[in-house]
Amino acid sequence: MARLVICGPTPLRGTIQASGAKNAALPIMAASILARGEVILHRVPNISDVWTMTEILRAMGARVDYNGDGRMRLDTSRVATTAPDELVRQMNASFDIAGPLLACYGEANVSLPGGCKLGPRPVNLHIEGFRKLGAEVTAEHGFVKARASKLKGAHILFPMVSVGATKNCMMAATLAEGETVIRNCAREPEIVDLANFLVAMGARIEGIGHSTVRVHGVKKLHGTEYSIIGDRIETGTFLIGAALTAGEITIEQCTANHLEALLGRLAEAGQDIELRDNAIRLRARRPIKPLEIATAPYPGFPTDLHPQIVSMLALADGASVLQENIFSGRWMYVMELVRLGADVRVSDRQILIRGVPRLTGAPVDAPDIRAGGALVLAALAAEGETIISGVEYIDRGYQDIEGRLISLGADITRVEQPLQPIAG
């Protein structure tokens, strides 16, 4: 197991390029199952979740050529309809293969997904969507089995916004007979990127980026070549890091309007932000002003930037409040921040943050991907040495985090920790 050793405080200064979006790459890889022909993807991030999806597709019979350089070639002409349980349980996005399998082969056998422990993330909305499209679906013993001789267009209304269900139902509907209308859709940029990829393969989709999407089923989809959008969560993490460490960074190959909610809050906190062509520059200003934030589906403030902004507000000049409205279990990082000297408390779905003059290094453990990113940022601002365990979570969502931070001036080292022998 690896650990990150960070010595601070060190301001982040310099220029980096945004990686491809993790939350677009994974469903796009899953959607390649729909193609009758070769798919070539560019800007695929070199993160462990991408490697897990690669192994899932390979285990099902797909040919996936990828060496971490950003370019991926997929041939899913022949794949099995049962996904490997031990791999699917490693991440939530693995369930994205269910819709494409059902649409393409009339059958999908996928175990309930795993991933970060952020509270309940049930797949009931996916299942109800598949049933609306004419599938017979059972969920027993941790496994979802779906069958349909031919999917048929339907009207689907989600009772709540669901990123996962929007993806799966939209993918399944591309090969359904007739028109499917999906209402109360998620509108995240990654959903838009997935829809644009489906269109590039020959799908007919109207209303992309809106809350109501119409999918006109076609008989088949073809291969294509496609470039994935920049990762707004990674970009936001680095911007917050510059603000937290009193630094100045420019992030290139990113899309500012994907981050309007965050950029508005950073400006409100007193930070100097400059937008350029496909780039964002942040110059930190002191003091950091306190904020009141509530997470919400896009275009609201993203829950995946919640822990990182709390790390920044730990050094704000005053008291801040964050209301978490998406994931009920996104609190496990709080005690780790407290170990670094932050004054942070949880009350129901609210986090109360009282700014302190400084943070100090300590051993901490990352409980999930974004919490790991938040702890790295806090460690960069803390005085002394911080040792972060749980690096496997960070590697799931951040490409070469230590190398990129070193390029920005950070003092960070990855240390491989040998397994300890079991006594007895």
C-alpha positions as CSV (number, residue, x, y, z in Angstrom):
1,M,0.0,0.0,0.0
2,A,1.2,3.5,-0.8
3,R,1.3,6.6,1.2
4,L,1.8,10.3,0.3
5,V,4.3,12.3,2.4
6,I,3.7,16.0,2.1
7,C,5.8,18.8,3.7
8,G,4.2,22.2,3.9
9,P,3.2,24.9,3.7
10,T,4.1,25.3,0.0
11,P,2.1,27.6,-2.5
12,L,1.1,26.0,-5.8
13,R,2.5,28.0,-8.7
14,G,2.7,27.3,-12.4
15,T,0.7,25.9,-15.3
16,I,-0.8,22.5,-15.9
17,Q,-3.3,20.9,-18.3
18,A,-6.5,19.4,-17.3
19,S,-6.8,15.6,-17.7
20,G,-9.7,14.0,-19.5
21,A,-12.8,13.7,-17.4
22,K,-13.1,10.5,-15.3
23,N,-16.9,10.8,-15.1
24,A,-17.1,11.0,-18.9
25,A,-14.5,8.5,-19.8
26,L,-16.0,5.6,-17.8
27,P,-19.5,5.8,-19.3
28,I,-18.1,6.4,-22.8
29,M,-16.0,3.3,-22.5
30,A,-19.1,1.4,-21.4
31,A,-21.1,2.9,-24.3
32,S,-18.5,1.5,-26.8
33,I,-20.3,-1.9,-26.3
34,L,-23.1,-0.4,-28.5
35,A,-20.8,0.1,-31.5
36,R,-20.5,-2.3,-34.4
37,G,-17.0,-1.3,-35.2
38,E,-13.8,0.1,-33.7
39,V,-13.9,3.1,-31.3
40,I,-10.9,5.3,-30.7
41,L,-10.8,7.6,-27.7
42,H,-8.5,10.5,-27.0
43,R,-7.7,12.1,-23.7
44,V,-8.5,9.1,-21.6
45,P,-7.2,9.8,-18.1
46,N,-4.5,7.4,-16.6
47,I,-6.3,6.6,-13.4
48,S,-7.1,3.3,-11.7
49,D,-10.9,3.5,-12.3
50,V,-10.1,3.6,-16.1
51,W,-7.9,0.5,-15.7
52,T,-10.7,-1.2,-13.8
53,M,-13.2,-0.5,-16.6
54,T,-10.6,-1.7,-19.0
55,E,-10.3,-5.0,-17.2
56,I,-14.1,-5.4,-17.0
57,L,-14.4,-5.0,-20.7
58,R,-11.5,-7.3,-21.4
59,A,-12.9,-9.9,-19.1
60,M,-16.1,-9.8,-21.1
61,G,-14.3,-10.4,-24.4
62,A,-13.6,-6.9,-25.7
63,R,-10.3,-5.9,-27.1
64,V,-9.0,-2.8,-25.4
65,D,-5.6,-1.3,-26.4
66,Y,-4.4,1.3,-23.8
67,N,-1.1,2.0,-22.2
68,G,-2.0,5.2,-20.2
69,D,-0.9,7.7,-22.8
70,G,-4.4,9.1,-23.4
71,R,-5.3,7.1,-26.5
72,M,-7.6,4.1,-26.3
73,R,-8.7,1.7,-29.0
74,L,-11.7,-0.5,-28.3
75,D,-13.4,-3.3,-30.2
76,T,-16.5,-4.6,-28.5
77,S,-17.9,-6.6,-31.4
78,R,-18.2,-9.7,-29.2
79,V,-18.7,-9.4,-25.5
80,A,-20.3,-11.6,-22.9
81,T,-23.5,-10.4,-21.2
82,T,-22.3,-11.2,-17.7
83,A,-19.8,-8.8,-16.1
84,P,-17.1,-10.1,-13.6
85,D,-18.4,-9.6,-10.1
86,E,-15.1,-9.0,-8.4
87,L,-14.3,-6.1,-10.7
88,V,-17.8,-4.5,-10.9
89,R,-17.8,-4.2,-7.1
90,Q,-14.8,-2.0,-7.2
91,M,-16.5,1.1,-8.5
92,N,-20.0,2.6,-8.9
93,A,-19.5,3.5,-12.6
94,S,-19.2,-0.2,-13.5
95,F,-23.0,-0.4,-13.6
96,D,-22.9,1.8,-16.7
97,I,-22.4,-1.4,-18.8
98,A,-25.9,-2.6,-18.0
99,G,-27.8,-0.3,-20.4
100,P,-25.5,-1.0,-23.4
101,L,-25.6,-4.8,-22.8
102,L,-29.4,-4.8,-22.6
103,A,-29.8,-2.7,-25.7
104,C,-27.2,-4.6,-27.8
105,Y,-27.7,-8.2,-26.7
106,G,-31.1,-8.2,-25.0
107,E,-29.6,-9.3,-21.7
108,A,-27.4,-7.9,-18.9
109,N,-26.2,-9.7,-15.8
110,V,-24.3,-7.2,-13.6
111,S,-23.7,-7.3,-9.8
112,L,-24.5,-4.3,-7.7
113,P,-21.7,-1.8,-8.0
114,G,-19.2,-0.7,-5.3
115,G,-16.9,2.3,-5.0
116,C,-16.7,5.1,-2.5
117,K,-18.7,4.8,0.7
118,L,-20.8,8.0,0.4
119,G,-24.1,6.7,1.6
120,P,-26.9,4.9,-0.3
121,R,-26.7,5.1,-4.1
122,P,-29.3,2.6,-5.1
123,V,-29.9,1.5,-8.7
124,N,-33.7,1.4,-8.4
125,L,-34.1,4.3,-10.9
126,H,-32.0,2.4,-13.5
127,I,-34.1,-0.7,-13.0
128,E,-37.4,1.2,-13.3
129,G,-36.1,2.9,-16.5
130,F,-35.2,-0.5,-18.0
131,R,-38.7,-1.8,-17.1
132,K,-40.3,1.2,-18.8
133,L,-38.3,0.3,-21.9
134,G,-39.9,-3.2,-21.8
135,A,-37.2,-5.2,-20.0
136,E,-37.9,-7.8,-17.3
137,V,-35.6,-7.0,-14.4
138,T,-34.8,-8.9,-11.2
139,A,-32.5,-7.8,-8.4
140,E,-31.5,-10.7,-6.1
141,H,-28.5,-11.7,-4.1
142,G,-26.6,-8.6,-5.1
143,F,-27.1,-9.2,-8.8
144,V,-29.2,-7.4,-11.4
145,K,-30.5,-9.5,-14.3
146,A,-32.3,-7.8,-17.2
147,R,-33.9,-9.4,-20.2
148,A,-35.7,-8.0,-23.3
149,S,-36.4,-9.5,-26.7
150,K,-36.6,-5.9,-28.0
151,L,-36.6,-2.7,-26.1
152,K,-39.3,-0.3,-27.0
153,G,-39.4,3.5,-26.7
154,A,-41.2,4.8,-23.6
155,H,-41.8,7.9,-21.4
156,I,-39.5,7.9,-18.4
157,L,-39.8,10.4,-15.6
158,F,-37.2,10.3,-12.8
159,P,-38.7,11.3,-9.4
160,M,-35.3,12.7,-8.6
161,V,-32.2,13.7,-10.7
162,S,-29.9,10.7,-11.1
163,V,-26.7,10.9,-13.1
164,G,-26.4,7.1,-13.2
165,A,-29.9,6.4,-14.3
166,T,-29.8,9.2,-16.9
167,K,-26.7,7.6,-18.5
168,N,-28.0,4.0,-18.5
169,C,-31.5,4.8,-19.8
170,M,-30.1,7.1,-22.5
171,M,-27.7,4.4,-23.7
172,A,-30.3,1.7,-23.6
173,A,-32.8,3.9,-25.6
174,T,-30.4,4.4,-28.5
175,L,-31.3,1.0,-29.9
176,A,-34.9,0.8,-28.7
177,E,-37.7,0.7,-31.2
178,G,-39.3,4.1,-31.5
179,E,-38.9,7.3,-29.4
180,T,-38.0,7.5,-25.8
181,V,-38.6,10.7,-23.8
182,I,-36.6,11.0,-20.5
183,R,-37.6,13.8,-18.2
184,N,-35.9,15.2,-15.1
185,C,-32.5,14.2,-16.6
186,A,-29.2,15.0,-15.1
187,R,-27.5,17.8,-17.1
188,E,-23.8,17.4,-16.0
189,P,-21.2,18.1,-18.7
190,E,-20.2,14.5,-18.5
191,I,-23.7,13.5,-19.5
192,V,-23.6,15.9,-22.4
193,D,-20.2,14.4,-23.4
194,L,-21.7,10.9,-23.3
195,A,-24.6,12.0,-25.4
196,N,-22.3,13.7,-28.0
197,F,-20.3,10.5,-28.2
198,L,-23.5,8.4,-28.8
199,V,-24.4,10.9,-31.6
200,A,-21.0,10.5,-33.1
201,M,-21.7,6.7,-33.3
202,G,-25.0,7.4,-35.1
203,A,-27.5,7.8,-32.3
204,R,-30.4,10.3,-32.7
205,I,-30.7,12.4,-29.5
206,E,-32.5,15.7,-29.0
207,G,-32.3,18.1,-26.1
208,I,-28.8,17.3,-25.1
209,G,-27.9,19.2,-21.9
210,H,-31.5,19.9,-21.0
211,S,-33.7,18.3,-18.4
212,T,-35.9,16.5,-21.1
213,V,-34.1,14.4,-23.7
214,R,-35.6,12.6,-26.6
215,V,-33.9,9.5,-28.0
216,H,-35.0,8.2,-31.4
217,G,-34.0,4.5,-31.6
218,V,-31.8,3.4,-34.5
219,K,-31.0,-0.1,-35.8
220,K,-27.3,0.0,-35.1
221,L,-24.4,2.3,-34.0
222,H,-21.1,2.4,-35.7
223,G,-17.5,3.0,-34.5
224,T,-16.1,6.5,-34.2
225,E,-13.1,8.6,-33.0
226,Y,-13.8,10.9,-30.1
227,S,-12.0,13.2,-27.6
228,I,-13.2,13.4,-24.0
229,I,-13.8,16.7,-22.3
230,G,-11.6,18.1,-19.5
231,D,-12.1,17.0,-15.9
232,R,-14.0,19.9,-14.2
233,I,-13.6,18.2,-10.7
234,E,-9.8,17.8,-11.1
235,T,-9.6,21.4,-12.4
236,G,-11.7,22.6,-9.4
237,T,-9.5,20.7,-7.0
238,F,-6.3,22.4,-8.3
239,L,-7.9,25.8,-8.3
240,I,-9.0,25.4,-4.7
241,G,-5.5,24.2,-3.9
242,A,-4.0,27.4,-5.3
243,A,-6.4,29.5,-3.2
244,L,-5.8,27.4,-0.1
245,T,-2.0,27.6,-0.4
246,A,-1.8,31.3,-1.4
247,G,-0.5,30.4,-4.8
248,E,-1.1,31.2,-8.4
249,I,-1.9,28.7,-11.1
250,T,-3.2,28.4,-14.7
251,I,-5.1,25.4,-15.8
252,E,-5.3,24.9,-19.6
253,Q,-7.6,22.7,-21.8
254,C,-10.5,23.2,-19.4
255,T,-14.0,24.7,-19.9
256,A,-14.8,27.5,-17.6
257,N,-18.6,27.4,-18.0
258,H,-18.5,23.8,-16.6
259,L,-17.3,25.4,-13.3
260,E,-19.5,28.5,-13.0
261,A,-20.8,27.5,-9.6
262,L,-17.3,27.0,-8.2
263,L,-15.7,30.0,-9.9
264,G,-18.5,32.2,-8.5
265,R,-17.8,31.0,-5.0
266,L,-14.1,31.4,-5.3
267,A,-14.6,35.0,-6.4
268,E,-17.0,35.5,-3.5
269,A,-14.2,34.2,-1.2
270,G,-12.0,37.0,-2.5
271,Q,-9.9,35.1,-5.0
272,D,-8.7,36.7,-8.3
273,I,-9.9,34.7,-11.3
274,E,-9.1,35.3,-14.9
275,L,-10.7,33.4,-17.8
276,R,-8.8,32.9,-21.0
277,D,-9.4,30.7,-24.1
278,N,-9.8,27.2,-22.7
279,A,-7.9,28.2,-19.5
280,I,-8.5,29.5,-16.0
281,R,-6.0,31.4,-14.0
282,L,-6.3,31.9,-10.2
283,R,-4.3,34.3,-8.1
284,A,-4.9,33.7,-4.4
285,R,-5.8,36.7,-2.2
286,R,-5.9,37.0,1.6
287,P,-8.0,36.8,3.6
288,I,-10.1,33.9,2.4
289,K,-13.7,35.1,3.0
290,P,-16.2,32.7,4.6
291,L,-19.0,31.2,2.5
292,E,-22.4,29.6,2.7
293,I,-22.7,26.8,0.1
294,A,-25.3,24.1,-0.7
295,T,-24.5,21.2,-3.0
296,A,-26.9,20.6,-5.9
297,P,-27.2,18.8,-9.2
298,Y,-25.5,20.6,-12.1
299,P,-25.5,23.5,-12.7
300,G,-25.4,23.9,-8.9
301,F,-22.3,23.5,-6.7
302,P,-20.9,20.0,-7.3
303,T,-20.9,17.5,-4.4
304,D,-17.6,16.2,-5.7
305,L,-16.0,19.6,-4.8
306,H,-17.5,19.6,-1.3
307,P,-14.6,18.2,0.7
308,Q,-12.0,20.4,-1.2
309,I,-13.9,23.6,-0.6
310,V,-14.2,22.7,3.1
311,S,-10.4,22.4,3.3
312,M,-10.1,25.9,1.9
313,L,-12.7,27.3,4.3
314,A,-10.8,25.8,7.2
315,L,-8.4,28.7,6.8
316,A,-11.1,31.3,6.1
317,D,-11.4,34.5,8.1
318,G,-14.7,33.6,9.8
319,A,-17.4,30.9,10.0
320,S,-18.7,29.0,6.9
321,V,-21.6,26.6,6.4
322,L,-21.9,23.8,3.8
323,Q,-25.2,22.0,3.2
324,E,-24.7,18.6,1.6
325,N,-27.8,17.7,-0.4
326,I,-26.6,14.8,-2.6
327,F,-24.7,12.2,-0.6
328,S,-25.8,11.6,3.0
329,G,-22.5,9.9,3.9
330,R,-20.0,12.4,2.7
331,W,-18.6,13.2,6.2
332,M,-15.9,10.6,6.9
333,Y,-13.1,13.0,6.0
334,V,-14.1,15.6,8.6
335,M,-12.3,13.9,11.5
336,E,-9.2,13.7,9.3
337,L,-9.3,17.4,8.7
338,V,-9.7,17.9,12.5
339,R,-6.5,16.0,13.0
340,L,-4.8,18.7,10.9
341,G,-6.1,21.4,13.2
342,A,-9.3,22.4,11.4
343,D,-12.4,23.4,13.4
344,V,-15.1,21.5,11.5
345,R,-18.3,20.0,12.8
346,V,-21.1,18.0,11.3
347,S,-24.7,18.7,12.2
348,D,-27.3,16.6,10.3
349,R,-26.5,17.4,6.6
350,Q,-24.6,20.6,7.5
351,I,-20.9,21.2,8.0
352,L,-20.0,24.1,10.2
353,I,-16.4,25.4,9.5
354,R,-14.8,28.0,11.8
355,G,-11.6,29.3,10.2
356,V,-8.4,28.8,12.0
357,P,-5.0,30.7,11.6
358,R,-3.1,27.6,10.6
359,L,-3.1,23.9,10.0
360,T,-0.5,21.4,11.2
361,G,0.7,18.2,9.7
362,A,-0.4,14.8,11.0
363,P,-1.1,11.2,9.8
364,V,-4.5,11.1,8.1
365,D,-6.4,8.5,6.1
366,A,-8.3,9.2,2.8
367,P,-11.8,7.5,3.0
368,D,-12.8,8.2,-0.6
369,I,-11.6,9.9,-3.9
370,R,-12.6,13.5,-3.3
371,A,-11.9,13.4,0.5
372,G,-8.4,12.2,-0.5
373,G,-8.0,15.3,-2.8
374,A,-9.2,17.5,0.0
375,L,-6.7,16.1,2.5
376,V,-3.8,16.5,0.0
377,L,-4.8,20.2,-0.4
378,A,-5.0,20.7,3.4
379,A,-1.6,19.0,3.8
380,L,0.0,21.4,1.3
381,A,-1.2,24.3,3.4
382,A,-0.3,22.7,6.8
383,E,2.9,23.4,8.7
384,G,5.1,20.3,8.9
385,E,4.8,16.8,7.6
386,T,1.5,15.1,6.7
387,I,1.3,11.4,5.9
388,I,-1.7,10.4,3.9
389,S,-2.9,6.7,3.7
390,G,-5.7,5.5,1.5
391,V,-3.8,6.6,-1.6
392,E,-5.6,4.0,-3.7
393,Y,-8.7,6.2,-3.5
394,I,-6.8,9.2,-4.7
395,D,-5.4,7.2,-7.6
396,R,-9.0,6.3,-8.7
397,G,-9.7,10.0,-9.6
398,Y,-6.5,12.0,-10.0
399,Q,-3.9,11.3,-12.6
400,D,-0.3,11.3,-11.4
401,I,-1.2,13.6,-8.5
402,E,2.2,13.8,-7.0
403,G,4.0,14.4,-10.3
404,R,1.7,17.3,-11.2
405,L,1.8,18.8,-7.7
406,I,5.6,18.6,-7.8
407,S,5.5,20.5,-11.1
408,L,3.6,23.3,-9.2
409,G,6.2,23.4,-6.4
410,A,4.8,21.0,-3.9
411,D,7.0,18.9,-1.6
412,I,5.3,15.6,-2.0
413,T,6.6,12.0,-2.1
414,R,4.9,8.7,-2.7
415,V,6.2,6.0,-0.4
416,E,5.4,2.3,-1.0
417,Q,4.5,0.7,2.3
418,P,5.4,-3.0,2.6
419,L,2.7,-5.3,3.8
420,Q,3.2,-6.2,7.5
421,P,3.4,-9.9,8.4
422,I,0.4,-11.3,10.4
423,A,1.5,-12.5,13.8
424,G,0.5,-15.9,15.0
